[in-house]
Amino acid sequence: MENDKVFNENNLTFSVLGEPKTQEELSKVFPFEFYGKNNFFQFYQTYNGVFFPEGAEISTEKFQNVEDEEYYELEIEFIYSIEHLTKMWEAIKERSAIAKQFVATHIPFARDAAGNEFFIEISTGEIKYVSWEYDIEEGLIWVAPSFKDFCLAIKSLE
């Protein structure tokens, strides 16, 4: 993922949240491997989180099979800075035993304005969304095959 190709849409407005991180700083937080780790690190070495002041969204439609009838358009308020990501990772463990088990295999990295969160599944690199109103059992939605695909599919709210 080239630095200038993180997001596809030219009209997508965003503000950077923090100072870029080094490879060493990121490796301390994420010492394990996961699919898409290089793209994830490149993002944080360039932006360290972004806020979408005019709103942004991602549609699951382009990543689903043609025969799937249901798709979701999910809003994104911001992609966490590493500092916020680590705080959220710890905070989610306190929600419930199921949430603690879930974040043992998933990294929270973004959220919508209602506090629902996007995660990277460590074993596959796939992006998932949790609507906390329904908790993980009923509120889990598969979003995209990778962090790179996720970022490239973000568009401004219309």
Summary of the structure (lengths in Angstrom):
residues: 158
radius of gyration: 14.8
end to end distance: 25.6
largest distance: 43.7
contacts: 466
relative contact order: 0.21
helix: 34%
strand: 26%
